[in-house]
Amino acid sequence: MNTTREFITFSPYLAAEDVLANYWLRQVTVRLRREICWRWYLQEGITVELSATTLPPLKHKLTDALDISRYWEAKCQFYQNEPTAKYLTDLLVTEAPIPQSLVRGSFSWVVEKLALNEVSTFILALGLIVTFDNAVSEVIAACLNDSTATHPNLALAQKLWERPEEILAIADPEHPLWRYGLLQSTQEAHSIIGVDWHSPLVVPPLVAQHLLFPHSPLPQVLVPLGQAQGVPTPGDRAHQVALRLYHRADTLQIVPIQTLQGAIPTEVVQGISQLAQRQVVALKGNPILFENRTYLKSLVTLCWLKELDLFIPSHGSEGKEGEKSRYLFPLQEIAIAIFLSIRDRQELSHLPSHLLLPIIKVPQLAYSDRVRVWQEELGTTNLALKQTIAECSRRFRYEKGTIHSICTGLAIPDAQISPADLFAACRAELDLNIGELAQVVTPRFEAAELVLPPKQQALFEDIYQAMKSLTQVHYEWGTAKAWNECGISVLFAGLPGTGKTMAAEILAAKLGLPMYRIDLSQVVNKYIGETEKNLKRLFDAADISDTLLFFDEADALFGRRTEVKDAHDRYANLEISYLLERMERFKGLAILATNRKKDLDEAFLRRLRYILDFPLPDIRERYKIWQQAIPSQVDASALDFEFLAKQFPLAGGHIRSIVFNACLQIAGSASGSTGMGGAGDEEAGEEQVISLNTSPYQHSIPNPQLTMAQIMVCIKREYDKLNRSVSLEQFGAYAKLIESINRQ
């Protein structure tokens, strides 16, 4: 019935497949129409013929509330004496039909399965009728004397049912209609305090469709899982879980499936379902839908009606995952299994332990498995890619889902995939979730800029070659098992400015590795156990791909273990012990830089693969560093590099700082000498004079020239900054200039 007129004149329901559903929908229809008759009589003093086409007008709510108790006896007599009302009352005394066969999930099946009495069955039909016929909404609003109340509630049920006190049982949140999700309320706290009289009674549309039409297909958001290629081997934890699921329980069972990023847990779920001989559907679609608790509960109820288990994949942030699991609380009576994909055990904290089965961990792809998946996904026998696939399989420890996404993006018709394309696609997919624990470092230097003594240079090249050889040595020669597929850990030790950071950036550039500088202020935490959590998060995120982790001032984190004198010492030692163990399992390149090597724990030093000491450069090396430090756009013809290298034993970082400060002064001064002062600047300054009225953004000094006097001043200031003494004799001919600066 699609119009008010058709509703009022009453057309029997014959649309539902279930005869018992038709009967109770007709009961609801008759009772609603009888209530309309009574309202016309109460308000206008008239009776309504069967052909009536209008609804009674609304009246003051307080008056309506008083009339409920004031005219209850008169209302009962009206139902027995008034011709139209009596006709409708007589229709209600017909016997409910007995279904010839019960279809699982149908209205009749639910009534029998949950042993619903008449009033409970009536309430279920009352909730169904709005979903089944939208025209009923206006009638319900008229019966409730509220134009906004388009759904039935318990107050309406009391008006329609002959024994209003029986409706009280439905308000109990433990009533089967609520516990099985057949009815849902918009009231957030109804599961604790019960349903109030004015909260709408809603049968979710997905549930209503199956109750009335049990042969209807699944909604598009539920996708049946096909047959798995293999099943868990006997003795496996997955096998034991499957055996427990085979003996169906009478409550909800939740099987946590712990996965890594990019893993495909459906294969594990398929294997378990095959052993347990259960059908599973996967929840697909927009992740926003999964945050709707009403929708999620409706899907769980629908799966129970259809005798299906449900797989809920991981979506959104960890916090939302925990909230998602909390929505399953009211549905503990539903006897299905829910396979819940999680990333961390914390996501299960909202669930009662008696519902949880043992956690199944999706195994991480081994190196050989990654090679196989890459070959299958790329579908190529190109020999040129064989070595690249091997290298990518070691360097990028992606799971099957991630590999599939990368290969899908590379699948260009009639295009040949090059090794460079494959590496670029793998690097583009990398997205480490390290957050505030580290900062991305973009390499700035080239290999030629690193000036080291021959011994240290050779060791630096060994480190580079070691990282290049990991794939061959680990997987072709077989060392991966003995060494746990470990990467390379290196210590860079030396005074500040000797090139430790530069060397790390050059390694990252040559190896093509993303580089992260670890922020020790974020990693180290004064609260017990928090430092270990931060380190675990850091290494777990970095382990997905070969990554260069750079720990600057590592002695603050990797210090010596001390004698235990109090609880602080004990937990500090635990942090170091955990760090030592975690470093050994790290598969990338970890570089620790320190200028206090003696403060590092000896046990830690033994576990490092290489220790590279960065000494202060000698005269020849300083000469080269001075030359490299001068920008290409600056004229350094006036500089005596041999004198600078011989007279001042400075580290490379300090030399670059001196050159940088000198460049800042000649670029910001009006004449190349302002701010530097002293003899020796006059001749160089005469050729570089710029009008004081000229904006530096409009003109720049062509080929600005650095003079020895300018460099000498910056050297003196650098020594002062370092709080190191320097004699006037070291400045040679520029001693008077430095002496004049000292007198200022």
C-alpha positions in Angstrom: 0.0 0.0 0.0 1.6 3.2 -1.2 -1.0 5.9 -0.2 -2.8 6.8 2.9 -6.1 6.0 1.4 -5.0 2.4 0.6 -3.7 2.1 4.1 -6.9 3.3 5.8 -9.1 1.1 3.7 -6.7 -1.8 4.5 -5.2 -4.1 1.9 -4.0 -7.4 3.3 -0.2 -8.1 3.2 0.6 -10.8 0.7 4.0 -9.6 -0.4 6.3 -11.3 2.1 7.4 -14.9 1.4 6.8 -15.9 5.0 3.1 -16.7 5.9 3.7 -16.0 9.6 5.3 -12.6 8.7 2.2 -11.8 6.6 -0.1 -12.7 9.5 1.8 -10.4 12.0 2.1 -7.5 9.6 -1.6 -7.7 9.1 -2.1 -7.7 12.9 0.0 -4.5 13.1 -2.0 -3.0 10.2 -5.3 -3.7 11.8 -4.3 -2.4 15.2 -3.0 0.8 13.7 -6.2 1.3 11.8 -8.2 0.6 15.0 -6.2 3.2 16.8 -7.0 5.7 14.1 -10.7 5.0 14.5 -10.4 5.6 18.2 -8.6 8.9 17.8 -11.3 10.2 15.4 -13.9 9.2 17.9 -12.1 10.8 20.9 -11.4 14.1 19.1 -14.4 14.6 16.9 -17.0 12.3 18.5 -17.5 10.6 15.2 -16.9 7.1 13.9 -14.9 6.2 10.8 -16.1 4.2 7.9 -13.9 1.7 6.1 -13.6 4.1 3.2 -12.1 6.9 5.3 -9.2 8.7 3.5 -7.9 11.2 6.1 -6.0 11.0 9.3 -7.2 12.7 12.6 -5.6 16.1 13.4 -2.9 16.4 16.1 -3.8 17.9 19.5 -2.0 19.1 22.5 0.4 16.5 23.8 -0.4 17.0 27.5 -4.1 16.4 26.8 -3.3 13.4 24.7 -1.2 11.9 27.5 -4.0 12.4 30.1 -6.5 10.8 27.7 -4.6 7.6 27.6 -5.5 6.7 31.2 -8.7 8.7 31.4 -10.4 6.9 28.6 -8.8 3.4 28.8 -12.1 1.7 29.8 -14.0 3.7 27.2 -11.5 2.7 24.6 -11.9 -1.0 25.4 -15.7 -0.7 25.1 -15.3 1.3 21.8 -13.4 -1.7 20.4 -16.3 -4.0 21.2 -19.3 -1.9 20.4 -18.5 0.6 17.6 -19.1 -1.3 14.3 -15.9 -0.4 12.5 -13.8 -0.9 15.5 -15.5 -4.2 16.3 -15.0 -5.4 12.8 -11.3 -4.7 13.1 -11.2 -6.3 16.5 -12.7 -9.5 15.2 -10.0 -9.7 12.5 -7.4 -9.9 15.3 -8.7 -13.1 16.9 -7.8 -15.2 13.9 -5.3 -18.0 14.6 -1.7 -17.6 13.5 -0.8 -19.9 10.6 1.7 -22.7 11.2 4.5 -22.6 8.5 4.9 -25.8 6.5 8.7 -25.4 6.5 11.1 -23.1 8.1 13.6 -21.3 6.0 16.7 -20.3 7.9 16.7 -16.6 8.7 13.0 -16.0 7.9 10.6 -14.4 10.3 9.1 -17.7 11.2 12.5 -19.2 11.9 13.5 -16.4 14.2 10.2 -16.7 16.1 10.9 -20.4 16.7 14.6 -20.1 17.2 14.3 -17.4 19.9 11.0 -18.8 21.3 9.4 -15.4 21.0 6.0 -15.0 22.6 3.1 -13.1 21.1 4.0 -9.7 22.3 7.6 -10.1 21.2 6.5 -11.2 17.8 4.1 -8.3 17.6 6.9 -5.8 18.5 9.2 -7.4 15.8 6.4 -7.0 13.2 5.8 -3.4 14.4 9.4 -2.6 13.8 9.3 -4.3 10.4 6.3 -2.5 9.0 8.0 0.9 8.6 10.8 -0.7 6.6 8.4 -2.7 4.6 6.0 0.2 3.7 7.0 3.9 3.9 3.3 5.0 3.9 2.9 3.7 7.5 5.1 6.5 8.8 2.3 9.1 8.6 -0.1 6.8 10.3 2.3 6.1 13.2 2.8 9.9 13.6 -0.9 10.4 13.8 -1.3 7.6 16.4 1.6 9.1 18.5 0.2 12.6 18.1 3.7 13.8 16.9 4.4 14.7 13.3 8.1 14.0 13.8 7.6 10.5 15.2 7.7 8.4 12.0 9.0 5.2 13.7 7.1 3.1 16.3 8.2 3.1 19.9 7.2 1.3 23.1 4.6 4.0 23.8 2.8 3.2 20.6 3.1 -0.5 21.3 1.3 0.0 24.6 -1.5 1.8 22.8 -2.0 -1.0 20.3 -1.6 -4.0 22.5 -4.5 -5.1 24.7 -2.3 -5.9 27.7 0.1 -2.8 28.0 1.9 -4.2 31.0 3.4 -7.0 28.7 5.3 -4.4 26.8 7.5 -3.7 29.8 9.5 -6.9 29.1 10.6 -5.5 25.7 12.4 -2.6 27.4 14.9 -5.0 29.0 18.2 -4.6 27.0 18.7 -8.4 27.5 15.6 -9.2 25.5 16.4 -11.4 22.5 15.2 -8.8 20.1 18.0 -6.5 21.2 20.7 -9.1 22.0 20.4 -10.6 18.5 20.3 -7.2 16.8 16.8 -7.7 15.3 15.8 -4.4 16.9 18.1 -1.4 17.2 17.6 1.9 19.0 19.0 5.3 18.4 19.5 5.7 22.2 23.3 5.3 22.9 22.9 4.1 26.5 20.0 1.6 25.9 22.2 -1.4 26.4 22.8 -0.3 30.0 19.7 1.3 31.2 17.1 -0.1 28.9 15.0 1.4 26.1 12.8 4.4 27.0 9.2 4.7 25.8 10.0 7.2 23.0 13.1 5.8 21.4 12.3 4.6 17.9 12.1 0.8 17.4 14.1 0.1 14.2 14.6 -3.2 12.4 17.7 -2.5 10.2 16.8 -2.6 6.5 19.3 -5.4 5.8 17.8 -7.5 8.5 14.2 -6.7 7.6 14.8 -7.7 4.0 16.0 -11.2 5.0 13.3 -11.7 7.6 10.6 -11.1 5.0 12.5 -12.4 1.9 14.9 -15.1 3.2 16.0 -16.0 -0.3 17.2 -12.5 -1.2 20.9 -12.2 -2.2 23.7 -10.8 0.0 24.2 -7.1 -0.1 27.2 -6.0 -2.2 29.2 -5.1 0.8 29.5 -8.8 1.8 31.6 -10.9 -0.6 31.9 -14.7 -0.2 35.4 -15.9 0.2 36.4 -18.6 -2.4 38.3 -21.8 -1.8 41.9 -21.5 -0.5 44.7 -23.0 -2.4 46.0 -24.7 0.8 44.9 -25.3 4.4 46.9 -24.9 7.6 49.0 -28.0 8.4 48.0 -30.3 11.3 49.4 -29.0 14.6 49.3 -25.4 13.4 47.5 -23.0 15.7 45.1 -22.2 12.8 44.2 -25.9 12.6 43.4 -25.9 16.3 41.2 -22.9 16.0 39.4 -24.5 13.0 38.6 -27.6 15.1 37.1 -25.4 17.8 35.0 -23.6 15.2 33.9 -26.9 13.7 32.0 -27.6 17.0 29.7 -24.6 16.7 29.3 -22.7 20.0 26.1 -21.0 21.0 27.8 -17.6 21.5 29.8 -15.2 19.4 33.4 -16.3 18.7 36.1 -13.8 17.6 39.2 -15.0 15.8 41.8 -12.3 15.8 44.0 -12.4 12.6 47.2 -10.4 13.2 48.7 -9.1 10.0 51.5 -6.9 8.8 51.0 -4.0 6.5 50.3 -5.2 3.0 49.6 -8.8 4.0 46.6 -10.7 2.7 44.8 -12.4 5.6 42.0 -13.8 3.5 44.1 -16.9 2.6 44.4 -17.8 6.3 40.7 -17.2 6.8 39.9 -19.4 3.8 42.1 -22.2 5.1 40.4 -22.1 8.6 36.9 -22.0 7.1 37.6 -25.0 4.9 38.8 -27.1 7.9 35.9 -25.9 10.0 33.4 -26.5 7.1 32.0 -23.0 7.5 31.1 -20.3 4.9 32.8 -16.9 5.4 32.0 -13.6 3.8 34.3 -10.6 3.8 33.3 -7.1 4.5 34.2 -4.9 1.6 33.6 -1.3 0.7 34.1 2.2 2.0 35.9 2.1 5.4 33.7 4.9 6.6 30.8 2.4 6.7 32.7 0.3 9.2 32.7 3.2 11.7 28.9 3.1 11.7 28.1 0.9 14.6 24.4 0.4 13.6 25.5 -0.7 10.1 28.1 -3.1 11.5 25.7 -4.7 13.9 23.2 -5.1 11.1 25.7 -7.0 9.1 26.6 -9.3 12.0 22.9 -10.1 12.5 22.4 -10.7 8.8 25.3 -13.2 8.9 23.7 -15.0 11.8 20.4 -15.2 9.9 22.2 -16.6 6.8 24.5 -18.9 8.8 27.7 -17.2 7.6 30.9 -16.2 9.4 32.2 -12.7 8.9 35.7 -11.4 8.1 36.2 -7.8 9.1 39.4 -6.4 7.5 41.6 -3.8 9.1 40.7 -0.2 8.3 41.5 3.2 9.7 43.6 4.1 12.7 44.3 1.9 15.7 42.0 3.9 17.9 39.1 3.3 15.5 39.9 -0.4 15.3 39.5 -0.6 19.1 36.2 1.3 18.8 35.0 -1.1 16.1 35.5 -4.1 18.3 33.6 -2.5 21.1 30.5 -2.4 18.9 30.3 -6.2 19.1 29.5 -6.1 22.8 25.7 -6.2 22.5 25.9 -9.1 20.1 27.5 -11.7 22.2 24.6 -14.2 21.9 24.9 -14.4 18.1 26.4 -17.8 17.3 28.8 -17.0 14.5 32.5 -16.5 14.1 34.0 -13.1 13.4 37.5 -13.1 11.9 38.8 -9.7 13.0 41.9 -8.4 11.3 44.2 -6.5 13.7 47.7 -5.0 13.6 48.3 -5.0 17.4 46.9 -6.8 20.4 45.9 -3.5 21.9 42.9 -3.5 19.5 41.4 -6.4 21.4 41.4 -4.6 24.8 37.7 -3.7 24.4 36.5 -7.3 24.0 35.8 -9.8 26.7 38.3 -12.6 26.9 35.7 -15.4 26.8 34.8 -14.4 23.3 38.3 -14.5 21.9 40.0 -17.5 20.3 43.8 -17.7 20.1 45.4 -15.0 17.8 46.3 -16.3 14.4 49.4 -14.5 13.0 49.6 -14.2 9.2 53.2 -15.4 8.5 55.5 -12.9 7.0 56.6 -13.7 3.5 60.1 -15.1 3.4 62.7 -14.0 0.9 62.0 -16.9 -1.5 58.3 -16.3 -1.2 58.7 -12.6 -2.1 60.8 -13.6 -5.1 58.1 -16.0 -6.2 55.3 -13.4 -5.7 57.2 -10.7 -7.7 57.7 -13.2 -10.6 54.1 -14.2 -10.6 52.8 -10.7 -10.4 55.1 -9.3 -13.1 54.5 -12.3 -15.3 57.8 -11.9 -17.0 60.8 -14.1 -17.8 63.1 -11.1 -18.6 66.5 -12.1 -17.4 67.5 -8.5 -16.9 64.9 -8.3 -14.1 66.0 -11.4 -12.4 68.7 -9.7 -10.4 66.5 -6.7 -9.7 63.7 -8.9 -8.4 66.2 -10.6 -6.1 67.5 -7.3 -4.8 64.0 -5.8 -4.4 62.9 -8.9 -2.5 65.6 -8.4 0.1 65.6 -4.6 0.3 61.8 -4.2 0.3 60.2 -6.7 2.6 56.7 -6.0 1.3 53.8 -8.4 1.7 51.7 -9.9 -1.1 49.1 -7.1 -1.2 51.7 -4.4 -1.5 53.5 -6.3 -4.2 50.3 -6.7 -6.1 49.6 -2.9 -5.9 53.0 -2.1 -7.2 52.8 -4.5 -10.1 49.4 -3.2 -11.0 50.8 0.3 -11.3 53.6 -1.0 -13.5 51.3 -2.9 -15.8 51.4 -0.7 -18.9 50.4 -2.5 -22.2 53.2 -3.2 -24.6 55.7 -1.6 -22.2 58.9 -3.2 -21.0 59.6 -2.8 -17.3 63.1 -1.7 -16.6 65.1 -2.4 -13.4 65.1 1.3 -12.7 61.3 1.4 -13.0 60.9 -1.4 -10.5 63.2 0.1 -8.0 61.5 3.5 -8.4 58.0 1.9 -7.9 59.2 0.1 -4.7 60.7 3.3 -3.2 57.5 5.3 -4.1 55.4 2.7 -2.1 57.5 3.1 1.0 55.8 5.2 3.7 57.4 4.7 7.1 55.1 5.6 10.0 57.8 6.7 12.4 56.0 9.9 13.3 57.9 12.2 15.7 60.6 9.7 16.5 62.7 10.5 13.4 63.1 13.1 10.7 63.7 12.4 7.0 67.2 13.4 5.8 67.8 14.4 2.2 71.4 13.6 1.3 73.3 16.8 0.4 76.8 15.6 -0.4 78.6 13.7 -3.1 81.2 11.0 -2.5 84.1 13.2 -3.7 83.4 15.7 -0.9 84.3 13.1 1.8 87.9 13.6 2.7 89.3 10.7 4.8 92.8 9.1 5.4 93.4 6.1 3.2 92.7 3.6 5.9 89.4 5.1 6.9 88.5 5.6 3.2 89.1 1.9 2.5 86.9 1.0 5.5 84.1 3.3 4.3 84.2 1.5 0.9 84.0 -1.8 2.7 80.8 -0.7 4.5 79.3 0.3 1.1 80.3 -3.0 -0.5 78.9 -5.0 2.5 75.4 -3.5 2.0 75.6 -4.1 -1.7 76.5 -7.8 -1.1 73.8 -8.7 1.4 71.5 -10.2 -1.1 74.1 -12.5 -2.6 75.7 -13.5 0.7 72.5 -14.0 2.6 70.4 -15.8 0.1 72.7 -17.2 -2.6 75.4 -18.3 -0.2 73.0 -19.2 2.7 74.1 -17.0 5.6 70.6 -15.5 6.2 69.6 -18.3 8.5 72.6 -18.2 10.8 72.6 -14.4 10.9 68.8 -13.9 11.1 68.8 -11.9 7.8 70.5 -9.2 9.7 71.7 -5.9 8.1 74.8 -3.8 8.9 75.4 -1.8 12.1 78.2 0.7 12.1 79.7 3.1 14.5 81.1 6.5 13.3 83.3 7.9 16.1 85.2 11.2 16.0 85.3 14.7 17.2 82.6 17.2 16.0 83.0 18.3 12.4 85.1 15.3 11.3 82.5 14.2 8.7 80.3 11.6 10.4 77.0 13.0 9.2 78.4 13.7 5.8 79.6 10.1 5.5 76.2 8.8 6.5 74.4 10.9 3.9 76.8 9.8 1.2 76.2 6.2 2.0 72.4 6.8 1.8 72.8 8.4 -1.6 75.1 5.7 -3.0 72.9 2.9 -1.7 69.6 4.5 -2.7 68.3 4.2 0.9 65.9 6.5 2.7 67.7 8.1 5.6 66.1 9.0 9.0 67.8 10.9 11.8 66.6 9.6 15.1 65.4 12.2 17.5 66.7 10.9 20.9 64.5 13.5 22.7 61.5 11.7 21.5 62.8 8.2 21.8 64.1 8.3 25.4 61.3 8.6 27.9 61.6 9.0 31.7 58.7 6.6 32.3 59.6 2.9 32.7 59.1 0.9 29.6 58.2 3.8 27.3 61.7 4.0 25.7 61.5 0.3 24.7 58.1 0.9 23.2 59.4 3.8 21.2 62.4 1.7 20.0 60.1 -1.2 19.0 57.9 1.2 17.0 60.9 2.7 15.4 62.6 -0.6 14.3 59.4 -2.3 13.4 58.5 0.5 11.0 62.0 0.6 9.5 62.3 -3.1 9.1 59.8 -3.1 6.2 62.5 -1.9 3.9 66.3 -1.3 3.9 66.6 2.0 5.7 69.5 4.0 7.0 68.8 4.9 10.6 71.2 7.6 11.9 71.6 7.9 15.6 73.5 11.1 16.3 75.1 11.5 19.7 74.5 7.8 20.2 76.2 7.7 23.6 73.1 9.2 25.1 71.2 6.1 24.2 73.8 3.4 24.0 75.8 4.2 27.1 77.5 1.8 29.4 75.5 -0.5 31.6 76.1 0.3 35.2 76.1 -1.6 38.5 72.6 -1.9 39.7 72.2 0.3 42.8 68.5 1.3 42.5 65.5 0.7 40.3 66.6 3.5 37.9 69.8 1.6 37.1 68.0 -1.7 36.6 65.6 -0.2 34.0 68.3 1.8 32.3 70.2 -1.5 31.8 67.1 -3.1 30.5 66.8 -0.4 27.9 70.3 -1.0 26.7 69.9 -4.8 26.7 66.7 -4.5 24.6 68.5 -2.1 22.2 71.4 -4.4 21.8 69.1 -7.3 20.9 66.9 -5.2 18.6 69.9 -3.8 16.8 71.1 -7.3 16.0 67.8 -8.1 14.3 67.6 -4.9 12.3 67.8 -5.7 8.6 68.8 -2.3 7.3 71.8 0.0 7.9 72.1 1.5 11.3 74.8 4.2 11.8 75.6 5.4 15.3 77.6 8.6 15.5 79.4 9.7 18.7 82.2 11.9 19.8 82.5 10.0 23.1 83.3 6.5 22.0 84.7 5.5 25.4 81.3 6.1 27.0 79.6 3.3 24.9 78.9 -0.1 26.3 81.6 -2.6 25.4 79.1 -5.4 24.8 77.5 -3.1 22.3 80.8 -2.3 20.5 81.4 -6.1 20.1 78.1 -6.5 18.2 78.8 -3.8 15.7 79.9 -4.9 12.2 82.2 -2.0 11.6 83.7 0.8 13.7 85.0 3.8 11.6 87.1 6.4 13.5 87.0 9.9 12.0 90.3 11.6 12.9 91.1 15.2 12.6 92.3 15.8 9.0 96.0 16.3 8.4 97.5 19.2 6.4 97.0 17.5 3.0 93.3 16.7 3.8 92.7 20.1 5.2 94.1 21.6 2.1 91.5 19.6 0.0 88.7 20.5 2.4 89.4 24.2 2.2 89.3 24.0 -1.6 86.0 22.1 -1.6 84.4 24.4 0.9 84.5 27.5 -1.3 81.3 27.9 -3.4 81.7 27.8 -7.1 80.4 31.3 -7.5 83.0 32.8 -5.2 86.4 34.0 -6.3 89.0 32.3 -4.0 92.1 33.3 -6.0 93.3 35.5 -3.1 93.3 32.7 -0.6 96.4 30.9 0.5 95.1 27.4 1.0 98.5 26.0 1.9 98.9 28.5 4.7 95.3 27.9 6.0 95.8 24.1 6.0 99.2 24.3 7.7 98.4 26.9 10.4 95.0 25.9 11.6 94.3 22.2 12.6 90.5 22.4 12.2 88.0 19.7 11.4 86.1 19.8 8.1 82.9 21.0 9.7 84.6 24.0 11.3 86.3 24.8 8.0 82.9 24.9 6.2 81.5 27.0 9.0 84.3 29.5 8.6 83.8 29.7 4.8 80.0 30.0 5.3 80.4 32.9 7.8 82.8 34.7 5.4 80.4 34.3 2.5 77.5 35.7 4.6 79.6 38.8 5.4 80.6 39.6 1.8 77.1 39.0 0.5 75.5 41.2 3.2 77.9 44.1 3.2 77.9 47.2 1.0 81.5 46.8 0.0 83.0 43.3 0.6 84.8 44.6 3.7 82.2 46.2 5.9 82.0 44.4 9.2 85.3 42.6 8.6 87.6 45.7 8.9 91.3 45.7 9.0 94.3 46.0 6.7 94.4 43.9 3.6 90.7 44.5 2.7 91.0 47.9 1.0 92.1 46.8 -2.5 89.7 43.9 -2.8 86.9 46.2 -1.6 87.4 48.9 -4.1 86.3 46.7 -7.0 83.2 45.4 -5.2 81.6 48.6 -4.0 77.8 48.8 -4.4 75.7 51.9 -3.7 74.2 51.8 -0.2 70.9 52.7 -1.8 70.9 49.6 -4.1 68.6 46.7 -2.9 70.5 43.4 -2.6 67.5 41.7 -4.2 67.9 43.8 -7.4 71.7 43.4 -7.8 74.3 40.9 -6.6 78.0 41.2 -6.4 79.5 39.7 -9.6 82.1 37.1 -8.7 82.4 38.1 -5.1 85.9 37.6 -3.8 87.1 36.2 -0.5 90.2 37.6 1.0 92.6 36.2 3.5 91.7 39.0 5.9 88.1 38.0 5.8 88.9 34.4 6.4 91.3 35.2 9.2 88.6 37.2 11.1 86.1 34.2 10.7 88.8 31.8 11.9 89.4 33.8 15.0 85.6 33.9 15.7 85.3 30.2 15.1 88.0 29.5 17.7 86.3 31.9 20.1 83.0 30.0 19.6 84.7 26.7 20.3 86.4 28.3 23.4 89.8 27.2 22.1 92.9 29.3 22.3 94.9 30.3 19.3 98.2 32.2 19.2 98.8 35.3 17.2 101.8 33.7 15.6 99.5 31.2 13.8 98.0 34.1 11.8 101.3 35.2 10.4 101.1 38.4 8.5 97.5 38.9 9.7 98.5 38.9 13.4 98.0 42.7 13.6 94.5 42.4 12.2 93.6 39.8 14.8 95.2 41.9 17.6 93.1 44.9 16.6 90.0 42.7 16.8 91.0 41.6 20.3 91.3 45.2 21.4 87.7 46.1 20.3 
